[in-house]
Amino acid sequence: MSAITFVLGGARSGKSAFAQHLAFEIGGEAVLFIATLRETEAVRADPEMQQRLARHRAVRPSAWRTLVLEDDLAVIARALETAPTRCVLLDCLSLYVSGALFMSEVLPADVEDRAAQLAESLVMFARATACPWVIVSNEVGMDVTPPSPAARAYRDALGRANQIVARHADRAFLIVAGLPLRLK
């Protein structure tokens, strides 16, 4: 059973840098980096998003393999079969949940339940692999209540998914202003 480390934090908290540090400590250059931002036409046409993506790529070790995950966890299994991997870093659960639940024409009937299913499936999948995982997510529940129903649904769905991953994780950290607070 593979170990899971959960890294949670707000926007620009330093969570990705901390998670990359952990992944490098565990896996060195044999890390599979799983990106979850779906590169849609809108993302490709957004210069600011392209700058963000370029910055994220630039700070990762060049030897790390990168896989863009959409909905099918089996692509991770295939990637793990193709090259030796000592750690998987998924950055981030937030975009995985938003992509799976909010990028289709119709929302699931119960987004929280569907987010819970996604999180449970991800954790069970990670546990079944042969290497440790570091999973990053955004903490979105510490802000004001969002003004729109869709934004509230996303906040609630991600909060539920975060709880599930945190419950199953062997270690969990909250990153605030670049400083890690060990929760578990």
N, C-alpha and C positions, 0 to 999 in steps of 0.2 A: 504494500500500500504506500503510495507516494505522499510525501509531506506537502502541505499547502501553507503558504505564507500569504496573508491578506494585508494589503497596504491601502489605506483609506485616507482621503484628504480633500480639501477644497481646491478650487481653481488656483493655480500657481502656488500651491503649498509646498512643492518640492517632492510630491509623492512619486512621480516618475523617476526622478534622479535617485531617490532612495531605493526604489524597486530595482533600478538598473544596477546599483551598487550591490544589493543583495544577490541578484542573479549572477553578477560577475564573480562574487565570492564563492557561490555554489558551483557555477558551471564554467567559469573562465570564458574561453572563446567558443565553447560548445553550447551556446544558448540558442534556443528557437524563440524568436520574438514574434508574438502574435499581435498584430495590429487589428483593431476592430472598427476603425473608421472606414465606412464604405465610401469609396471614391466615386461618387455619383457625378453626373454632369455638373450639378451645382457646386460641388466641392472642387472639381477640376477647374471651373470657371472663376473661383473665388481666390484672388491673389493673396489675401491675408491667410486663408486656410493653407494655401500652397507654401507660404512662408513658414507657418507652424509645422507642417509636415517636414519641410526641409530641415528646420531646426532639430526636430525630434530625430531624424535620420542621422544628422551630423554628430550628435552626442553619443550615439550608440556605437559600440565597437564594430568595425567594418566586417569582422569575421562572423558576427552573428547572422544567422539566416533569418529572414523576415517572411512571414506569411500573413496575408490579409484574410481574416475570417469574416464570413458573412453568417450563414445559418448552419452549415453542415460541419459538425465536429469531426466527422470522418476525415476531412482534409488534414486535420492535425495528426491523426493516426498515420496517414500516408506520409506526411512530412517527417514524422519521427522514425519511420522505417528507412528513409532515404539517407540519413546521415547520423553519426553518433551525436547524441544530445544529452547533456548533463543537467540542464535546467530549462524549463519553459517559463517565459515571462509573457503574460497576457496583459496588455495595456490598451483598452481598459474595459471593465465590465459595464461601465456607464454607456459607452457607445455600442457595445454588444446588445444590451437591453433596448436602447433606443432604436437601433437598426432593426432588430427582430420584431419589435412591437409597433413602432411608430412610422416606419418607412413604407408601409403598404397602404393600399387604398382604404382599407377598413381596419379599425382597431379591433383587437380581440374583445369578446364580450366582457371578460374580467381581466384587465391588464395586470393586476396584482397577482392573480393566480397564475397567469401565463409567465410573468417574470419569475415567480417562485419555481415553476417547472423548468425554466431555462437555467436558473441558478443551480437547482438540484442536479440537472443533467450535466452541467459543466463540472460540478464538484465530483460527481460519480465518475465521469470520464477522466478527470485529472487523477483521481485516486487509482484508477486502473492502469495508468501509464507507469513506465519504469523510472521516471525521474521526478525530482521535486518541481513544484510550480510556485511562482509568485504571481498573484493576481492583484491588479490595481483597480481601484474604483473611486469615484467622486462621492463625497459626502454632500448631499444636496438638501438634507432635512434641517439644517441649522440656520436657514435663511427665512425671510418673510414668506408667507403663503403666496404662491404664484397667482396671478390674476386670472389666468385662463383655465378652463377645465382640462385641456390637453396637458398643460404644464403641471397641473396638480396631479393628474394621472401618472405622468412620468416620474415626478418626485416620489409618489407613493409606491410605484412599481419598483423603482431603483432602491428605495429604502427597504422594501421587502427582500429583494435580491441580495442586498448587502448583508442583511441579517442572516440569511441562509449561508452565504459564503463565510461570514465571520463565525457562525456557530460550528461549521465543519472544519475551519482552519486550525492548524496546529499552532500557528503564531499569527498575531494580528497587531498592526501598528496604525496609529492615527498620526498623520503628519500635519503639523501646524507651523507656519513660518519657517519651513525647512528643518524643523526639529521633530524627531520621531518620539512618540509616546507609545510605549509597549502596552497594549491592552490585554494581551493573552500570550 
